[in-house]
């Protein structure tokens, strides 16, 4: 019987990992970080660093898996509908990005070997973006398409040092695929005659390794403190640069540094039915100072970024109605990392409000969690900066996020 269970677990792992490797992702949070890594967490505004009942704790704070019993599986996805609008400062013309649906997805499994030692594995999309502007829009010489997809395979181990203190550590094995597209005026190539647009595209992939740590202190039966850390991951993406007027692609290399992250939270459980948490997240986006594409025999193409460190604050909680049903709510405010001097349409980020609701239902060994969030990004204006006056104007972004997670306890 035990062997049959583990064969089932193995098959589910393989099938879902293959499925996860085939999907694109989209950003939520500052920069191009993705924090929709579980429907229960989404419903609580990601305020789940000091408490969690699900294996999605691997992402938010792996030390929390010491609180999970037996063997538990969780799979989930989040449907993200993003709308970006642009209004030109010079002509008043408008443009909007293509209507696409993105679904970053997750797989987690945890196992408690005894009262002290637990281990787990997570597979998820920690970073991503997808912004596609019309081919003829005003900012086409800066960007027509930016797509980044990452996959993290994250094994973790958590150890309960004392009845109230747990520490965890894990390995981040990150795979990345990136596509960057824009137009170039034909005059830039010295082509005589009427000007026309030349399409340029870089497509590459690479991998990198980092690590993550977790901390959990149950101060007493009502208060717990949690914190987690993810290291910076450097990735060299090998790929090809293609230009529509060139006879063949050119091999190239792009350097990308994914930032360090620190999350912390304090949870308070006033009664057996209520859990409330407030927390913060720090991201070191200063690691993303430039995007450099190197072409053999040519000067490197450098896109200045000069991003800076940023914070977000969140509060959330859950109320257990009875042994079956729970309702969740949360709110997050995040500052964006992009200064005005390098703000551009490939990643038109701004300060973000996230309003969240959710629910959970538990039926024996099976749990279902649903989460919804409305993301409202504050209006952002591009003025003449390092990228010149192209695409100067106002950018508005909002998004709807619908999450679902299924959990099973063996």
C-alpha atoms as one frame of an Amber mdcrd trajectory, in Angstrom:
protein
   0.000   0.000   0.000   2.792   2.416   0.908   4.638   1.639  -2.349   1.441
   2.276  -4.348   1.054   5.663  -2.664   4.601   6.690  -3.500   4.224   5.522
  -7.102   1.133   7.756  -7.329   3.052  10.679  -5.845   5.930  10.144  -8.315
   3.601  10.095 -11.321   1.814  13.251 -10.142   5.170  15.000  -9.657   6.403
  14.145 -13.158   3.142  15.089 -14.890   2.800  18.406 -13.112   6.448  19.402
 -13.552   6.114  18.770 -17.309   2.925  20.855 -17.334   4.572  23.665 -15.395
   7.536  23.838 -17.769   5.183  24.637 -20.661   3.459  27.761 -19.316   4.316
  31.453 -19.493   4.044  33.717 -16.491   3.294  37.325 -15.758   4.347  39.707
 -13.069   2.596  40.623  -9.865   4.534  42.595  -7.304   7.483  44.899  -7.797
   9.696  44.619 -10.860   8.931  41.232 -12.411   8.609  39.193  -9.202   5.678
  36.771  -8.924   4.104  36.171  -5.523   0.934  34.321  -6.549   2.343  31.027
  -5.279  -0.771  29.585  -3.618  -4.484  30.424  -3.534  -4.696  30.535   0.263
  -1.778  32.965   0.381  -3.260  35.062  -2.436  -6.505  35.474  -0.480  -4.485
  36.737   2.499  -2.394  39.255   0.573   0.698  37.004   0.880   0.742  37.661
   4.645   1.650  34.030   5.366   5.306  34.143   6.451   4.516  33.387  10.110
   1.628  30.950   9.626   0.405  28.486   7.015  -1.551  25.246   6.807  -0.394
  24.290   3.322   2.754  23.123   1.494   2.888  26.477  -0.345   4.847  27.518
   2.767   7.894  26.215   0.837   7.825  29.463  -1.133   6.853  31.913   1.620
   8.826  30.438   4.543  10.128  26.848   4.377  10.493  26.671   8.168   6.680
  26.494   8.309   6.669  22.982   6.849   7.724  21.785  10.318   4.117  22.556
  11.293   2.706  20.190   8.636   1.980  16.575   9.478   2.426  13.469   7.358
   2.865  13.754   3.606   1.045  16.557   1.815   0.664  17.496  -1.857  -0.511
  20.797  -3.317  -1.023  21.880  -6.920  -2.433  25.171  -8.111  -2.505  27.947
 -10.632  -3.469  31.617 -10.871  -5.218  33.132 -13.873  -3.955  36.680 -14.412
  -5.740  39.164 -16.661  -3.624  42.306 -17.158  -4.591  45.516 -18.923  -2.020
  48.220 -19.710  -2.996  51.503 -21.379  -0.794  54.265 -22.775  -1.745  57.859
 -23.599   0.795  59.855 -25.606   1.956  63.162 -24.154   2.650  64.593 -27.619
  -0.341  63.459 -29.698  -2.924  62.195 -27.230  -3.037  58.885 -29.132  -3.687
  55.777 -27.090  -2.381  52.205 -27.186  -2.930  49.137 -25.075  -1.165  45.832
 -24.677  -2.498  42.609 -26.109  -5.176  40.865 -24.058  -3.506  37.722 -22.773
  -4.253  35.362 -19.922  -1.271  34.151 -17.901  -1.263  31.330 -15.391   1.836
  30.900 -13.199   1.409  27.517 -11.537   2.746  25.657  -8.539   3.511  22.177
  -7.276   4.532  21.344  -3.715   5.082  18.176  -1.709   6.138  17.956   1.968
   6.885  15.043   4.282   7.420  14.936   8.047   9.929  12.187   8.866   9.445
  12.684  12.602   8.623  15.481  15.051  11.903  17.262  14.268  12.761  16.710
  10.601  10.663  17.649   7.565  11.514  18.024   3.878   9.764  19.300   0.805
   9.983  20.141  -2.871   8.486  23.111  -4.675   8.275  23.857  -8.403   7.019
  27.330  -9.288   7.538  30.494 -11.368   9.332  33.037  -9.128   9.827  35.759
 -11.753   8.156  36.631 -15.026   6.681  39.278 -17.256   4.836  39.496 -20.535
   4.191  42.883 -22.148   3.211  43.002 -25.824   2.530  46.385 -27.432   1.149
  46.938 -30.958   3.791  46.638 -33.690   3.158  50.207 -34.870   2.717  52.019
 -31.559   4.626  55.152 -30.611   7.148  53.353 -28.402   7.994  50.554 -30.826
  11.655  51.643 -31.000  11.918  50.895 -27.279   9.794  47.768 -26.981   7.149
  45.768 -28.767   7.406  42.598 -26.697   9.120  41.610 -23.456   8.569  38.105
 -22.161  10.409  36.438 -19.296   9.582  33.030 -17.846  11.390  31.384 -14.940
  11.074  27.992 -13.290  12.423  27.252  -9.821  12.990  23.709  -8.571  13.303
  24.220  -4.819  14.095  21.294  -2.469  14.040  22.299   1.223  14.726  20.791
   4.631  13.288  22.098   7.912  14.440  21.118  11.404  12.613  21.805  14.658
  15.440  22.732  17.033  13.156  23.201  20.038   9.384  22.736  20.376   8.958
  26.415  19.416  11.886  27.125  17.045  12.376  25.800  13.504  15.036  26.592
  10.903  15.050  25.657   7.213  17.315  25.771   4.182  16.841  24.998   0.532
  18.351  25.137  -2.933  16.975  27.281  -5.782  17.654  25.809  -9.224  16.339
  28.467 -11.601  15.763  28.105 -15.348  15.016  31.162 -17.472  13.634  31.858
 -20.945  13.565  35.422 -22.292  12.338  37.135 -25.450  12.925  40.833 -26.181
  11.585  42.498 -29.324  11.586  46.045 -30.692  11.771  47.981 -33.961  14.709
  49.953 -35.406  14.322  52.669 -38.075  15.958  51.652 -41.358  17.993  54.880
 -41.360  19.971  53.492 -38.406  21.406  50.893 -40.798  22.243  53.511 -43.453
  19.560  52.206 -45.814  18.636  54.931 -48.333  15.133  55.794 -49.445  11.877
  56.037 -47.481  12.221  54.988 -43.845  10.749  51.706 -42.708  10.850  49.640
 -39.522  13.313  46.814 -39.039  12.329  44.152 -36.499  14.908  43.073 -33.898
  14.519  40.098 -31.564  16.653  38.423 -28.923  15.607  35.023 -27.607  17.683
  33.194 -25.039  17.682  30.806 -22.113  19.915  29.978 -19.187  20.045  28.741
 -15.615  21.465  29.646 -12.231  21.639  28.376  -8.658  20.839  30.112  -5.391
  19.592  29.202  -1.937  16.849  30.077   0.528  16.522  30.088   4.323  13.609
  30.096   6.744  12.983  30.911  10.401   9.937  30.305  12.611   9.523  31.119
  16.295   6.294  30.270  18.085   6.577  32.774  20.913   3.542  31.249  22.594
   0.299  29.595  21.512  -1.025  32.911  20.161   1.994  34.669  18.606   4.470
  33.485  15.985   7.285  35.253  14.106   8.538  34.132  10.724  11.195  35.245
   8.258  12.649  33.951   5.003  15.499  34.823   2.672  16.202  34.046  -0.984
  19.636  34.721  -2.422  20.512  36.548  -5.617  20.723  34.312  -8.681  22.947
  35.246 -11.617  21.945  33.866 -14.998  23.827  33.981 -18.307  21.261  33.464
 -21.035  22.647  32.156 -24.328  20.534  32.854 -27.359  20.188  34.354 -30.807
  19.759  37.911 -32.023  17.776  38.213 -35.252  17.220  41.275 -37.436  14.584
  41.115 -40.156  16.957  42.418 -42.860  19.844  40.101 -41.906  20.247  36.735
 -43.664  20.882  34.762 -40.490  20.675  34.917 -36.709  23.641  35.940 -34.601
  24.565  34.106 -31.417  24.585  36.263 -28.311  24.561  36.271 -24.534  22.504
  38.248 -22.009  23.288  38.705 -18.320  20.420  38.858 -15.817  20.643  39.053
 -12.011  17.543  38.015 -10.053  17.370  39.875  -6.725  17.782  38.902  -3.105
  14.516  38.862  -1.147  13.698  39.039   2.546  10.190  38.477   3.940   9.078
  38.728   7.559   5.792  38.556   9.429   4.152  38.434  12.836   1.015  36.322
  13.243  -1.495  36.617  16.076  -4.126  34.029  16.887  -6.626  35.641  19.271
  -8.947  32.595  19.168  -8.950  29.149  17.601 -10.948  30.596  14.684  -8.923
  33.735  13.901  -5.401  34.204  12.560  -4.114  37.671  11.683  -0.709  38.566
  10.229   1.152  41.683   9.244   4.410  41.618   7.351   6.878  43.098   4.896
   9.005  42.118   1.941  12.331  43.660   0.872  13.732  43.110  -2.611  17.212
  44.103  -3.695  16.455  45.159  -7.258  19.692  47.168  -7.291  21.181  43.935
  -8.682  19.311  44.722 -11.906  21.517  47.662 -12.875  21.608  46.850 -16.579
  20.592  44.349 -19.196  23.612  43.612 -21.370  23.494  41.650 -24.619  26.877
  40.650 -25.992  27.365  39.836 -29.662  30.720  38.336 -30.790  32.772  40.899
 -32.675  30.377  43.745 -31.822  30.159  46.264 -28.979  27.719  45.035 -26.305
  24.156  46.349 -26.396  23.430  47.778 -22.938  19.985  48.703 -21.654  20.426
  50.829 -18.525  18.113  49.907 -15.656  19.623  51.314 -12.421  16.761  49.877
 -10.352  16.810  50.297  -6.571  15.825  48.386  -3.457  12.138  48.356  -2.637
   9.650  47.340   0.067   6.094  46.136   0.312   3.847  45.967   3.370   0.943
  43.599   3.788  -1.718  42.535   6.232  -4.035  39.567   6.041  -5.881  36.915
   7.938  -8.274  34.024   7.920 -11.439  33.180   9.848 -12.511  29.577  10.251
 -16.312  29.477  10.080 -16.481  25.802  11.042 -14.481  22.616  10.555 -15.077
  22.785   6.795 -15.063  26.407   5.621 -12.644  29.320   6.064 -12.666  32.831
   4.629  -9.554  34.939   3.911  -8.824  38.612   3.268  -5.730  40.753   2.815
  -4.159  43.914   1.450  -0.695  44.676   0.087   0.991  47.940  -0.850   4.237
  47.780  -2.792   6.685  50.460  -3.869   8.160  49.994  -7.329  11.942  49.768
  -7.945  12.163  51.702 -11.218  13.431  55.318 -11.117  12.014  57.938 -13.488
  15.342  58.161 -15.333  15.058  54.569 -16.635  11.290  54.082 -16.708  10.297
  52.552 -20.053   7.408  50.566 -21.567   8.934  47.063 -21.493   8.278  46.958
 -17.724   5.999  49.943 -16.931   5.935  49.245 -13.197   4.515  51.598 -10.553
   3.452  51.569  -6.907   0.844  48.862  -6.377  -2.291  48.282  -4.314  -3.505
  44.684  -4.022  -6.967  43.961  -2.563  -7.511  40.264  -1.771 -10.306  37.873
  -0.803 -10.391  34.100  -0.569 -11.974  30.991   0.861 -11.000  27.453   1.773
 -12.922  24.210   2.136 -11.618  21.029   3.736 -13.221  17.652   3.005 -11.394
  14.926   4.862  -7.936  14.570   3.293  -8.696  17.032   0.466  -8.625  20.838
   0.691  -9.624  23.409  -1.917  -8.533  27.055  -1.704  -9.762  29.900  -3.883
  -8.273  33.388  -4.038  -9.078  36.612  -5.857  -7.092  39.849  -6.020  -7.564
  43.159  -7.767  -4.246  44.828  -8.547  -4.340  48.576  -9.055  -1.096  50.219
 -10.116  -0.798  53.943  -9.612  -0.633  56.051 -12.769   2.922  56.494 -14.047
   4.223  59.135 -16.468   7.295  58.760 -18.660   9.111  61.989 -19.414  12.286
  62.433 -21.458  14.947  60.311 -19.751  17.813  57.975 -20.681  15.586  56.491
 -23.354  14.871  59.909 -24.869  11.414  61.264 -25.593  10.063  58.106 -27.266
   6.842  56.829 -25.681   6.528  59.841 -23.370   3.090  59.751 -21.803   0.917
  58.195 -19.133   0.737  54.473 -18.311  -2.190  52.871 -16.474  -2.190  49.241
 -15.362  -4.667  47.058 -13.517  -5.122  43.309 -13.217  -7.481  40.637 -11.959
  -6.041  37.484 -10.390  -7.989  34.262  -9.766  -6.177  31.500  -7.878  -7.066
  27.901  -7.105  -5.100  25.294  -5.158  -5.868  21.662  -4.385  -4.196  19.953
  -1.428  -4.150  16.296  -0.412  -2.851  14.728   2.789  -1.632  11.132   2.417
